Amino acid sequence: DASLYREWQSLPSDALREMGYRYIGEPDSAEKALICYSILANRLETLDPKSDEGRKCLSSINNLGFIYAFRYHDYRKAQEYIIMALGLYEEYGFPEFLPMAYLNLASIYAYIDLYYLGGSLSDETMRLYRKALDASDNSGNDAYYLKVMNAIIDAAVLSGTPEGLEVEFSRFSNKKPASGDAAMWKFTRDHLSAARMM
């Protein structure tokens, strides 16, 4: 909606990020989230991506990919945005953005594998999930690590290949929580153990 874009383009980046985050969680508000994140992404043309303001806008590119994938089901466009985001995050040195970008890309591949290509996870999908896990592990952010691990478990169970989780089980068993919610660690451990018994 061009009128909303014009109306919102003068809003501060923090306000747009909050609005985008709220709208991205509401399936009927995908267009509003798309507008918020598009404004932020377009601001990068005049900002130094390494500045605080540039950093806030840079994260919006992955969010655009998420919206195109999981709200509009335009996987090609989603892939373009997420791959662009990954390149920019690496170029400008923002490793904290990598886990979610790799997770979004892996989730797109998993969705295509499961629902369009016969139901088993491709090697490429698992490679992307493991890159997301590596990036989350390197970030020290346990919440990202647990989110990625649970996504891998869910994808393996949906594909009917939970036996392929041995690498993740070993890795998780050896992981020492840096921080985080003890209940979420327990949930993930139980989730992984249940999946392995299937």
C-alpha positions in Angstrom: 0.0 0.0 0.0 1.8 3.1 -1.3 -0.1 5.5 1.1 1.1 3.6 4.2 4.7 3.6 2.8 4.5 7.4 2.4 2.9 7.8 5.8 5.4 5.6 7.7 8.7 6.5 5.9 9.4 9.3 8.2 9.0 7.2 11.4 12.2 6.4 13.4 13.9 3.1 12.6 13.2 1.8 16.1 9.5 2.4 15.7 9.5 0.7 12.3 11.4 -2.3 13.7 8.9 -2.7 16.5 5.9 -2.3 14.2 7.5 -4.8 11.7 8.1 -7.3 14.5 4.5 -7.0 15.7 3.1 -7.3 12.2 5.3 -10.2 11.1 3.7 -12.3 13.8 0.2 -11.6 12.5 -0.5 -13.5 9.3 -3.1 -11.0 8.2 -0.7 -8.1 8.6 2.1 -9.4 6.3 1.8 -6.4 4.0 2.3 -4.0 6.9 5.4 -5.8 8.0 6.6 -5.8 4.5 6.2 -2.0 4.3 8.1 -1.5 7.6 11.0 -3.6 6.6 11.1 -2.2 3.1 11.4 1.3 4.4 14.3 0.2 6.7 16.0 -1.7 3.9 15.7 1.3 1.6 17.4 3.5 4.2 20.6 1.6 3.7 21.2 3.5 0.5 22.1 6.6 2.5 23.5 5.0 5.7 26.8 3.4 6.6 25.8 -0.2 7.4 28.3 -0.3 10.3 26.6 2.7 12.0 24.1 1.9 14.7 21.3 3.1 12.4 22.7 1.1 9.5 22.9 -2.0 11.7 19.2 -1.6 12.6 18.2 -1.3 8.9 20.5 -4.1 7.8 18.7 -6.7 9.9 15.5 -5.9 7.9 16.7 -7.7 4.8 16.5 -11.1 6.4 13.0 -10.2 7.7 11.9 -9.4 4.1 13.0 -12.8 3.1 11.1 -14.3 6.0 7.9 -12.5 5.0 8.2 -13.5 1.3 8.8 -17.2 2.3 6.4 -17.7 5.2 3.6 -15.2 4.5 3.6 -14.9 0.7 5.1 -18.3 -0.2 7.4 -16.7 -2.8 10.4 -18.8 -2.1 12.5 -17.5 -5.0 12.2 -13.9 -3.8 12.7 -15.0 -0.2 15.9 -16.8 -1.1 17.2 -13.7 -2.9 16.7 -11.5 0.1 18.2 -14.0 2.6 21.2 -14.7 0.4 21.7 -10.9 0.1 21.4 -10.6 3.8 23.9 -13.3 4.5 26.4 -11.6 2.1 26.0 -8.2 3.8 26.2 -9.7 7.3 29.5 -11.3 6.5 30.8 -8.3 4.5 30.1 -5.9 7.3 30.9 -8.2 10.2 27.6 -8.9 11.9 27.9 -12.5 13.0 24.9 -12.1 15.4 22.6 -11.9 12.4 23.9 -15.1 10.7 22.0 -17.7 12.8 18.5 -16.5 12.0 19.4 -15.8 8.3 20.8 -19.4 7.9 17.8 -20.8 9.8 15.4 -19.0 7.5 17.2 -20.2 4.4 17.3 -23.8 5.8 13.6 -23.6 6.6 12.8 -22.6 3.1 14.8 -25.5 1.7 13.2 -27.9 4.2 9.7 -26.7 3.3 10.4 -27.3 -0.4 12.0 -30.7 0.3 9.1 -31.8 2.5 6.1 -30.5 0.5 7.4 -30.3 -3.1 10.2 -32.8 -3.6 9.0 -35.9 -1.9 9.5 -35.5 1.8 13.1 -36.2 2.7 15.6 -33.5 3.7 18.3 -32.9 1.1 21.9 -32.7 2.0 21.8 -29.0 1.1 19.0 -28.4 3.7 21.0 -30.2 6.4 24.1 -28.3 5.4 22.3 -25.0 5.9 20.7 -26.1 9.2 24.2 -27.0 10.4 25.6 -23.6 9.3 22.8 -22.0 11.3 23.7 -24.2 14.3 27.4 -23.3 13.9 26.6 -19.6 13.6 24.3 -19.7 16.7 27.0 -21.7 18.6 29.6 -19.1 17.7 27.3 -16.2 18.7 27.1 -17.5 22.2 23.4 -16.8 22.1 21.7 -19.9 23.6 18.3 -18.8 22.6 19.3 -18.9 18.9 21.1 -22.2 19.5 18.0 -23.8 21.0 15.7 -22.4 18.3 17.9 -23.8 15.5 18.2 -27.2 17.3 14.4 -27.4 17.6 13.9 -26.5 14.0 16.3 -29.2 12.9 14.5 -31.8 15.1 11.1 -30.8 13.7 12.3 -31.0 10.1 13.9 -34.4 10.7 10.7 -35.7 12.3 8.5 -34.3 9.6 10.7 -35.9 6.9 10.5 -39.2 8.7 14.3 -39.3 9.2 14.9 -38.7 12.9 17.7 -41.3 12.8 19.7 -38.6 11.0 20.0 -36.6 14.2 23.0 -38.5 15.7 25.3 -35.6 14.9 23.0 -33.1 16.5 22.4 -35.4 19.5 26.1 -35.7 20.1 26.7 -32.0 19.7 23.8 -31.1 22.0 24.9 -33.6 24.6 28.3 -32.0 24.7 27.0 -28.4 24.8 27.4 -26.5 28.0 24.7 -23.8 28.4 26.2 -20.4 28.5 23.0 -18.9 29.7 19.3 -19.3 29.0 16.2 -20.8 30.3 16.6 -24.1 32.0 13.1 -25.2 31.0 14.0 -24.5 27.3 17.2 -26.6 27.6 15.1 -29.4 29.1 12.4 -29.1 26.4 15.1 -29.3 23.7 16.8 -32.3 25.3 13.5 -34.1 25.7 12.4 -33.2 22.2 15.7 -34.6 20.7 15.5 -37.8 22.8 11.8 -38.4 21.8 12.7 -37.8 18.1 15.6 -40.3 18.3 13.2 -43.0 19.6 10.8 -42.7 16.7 
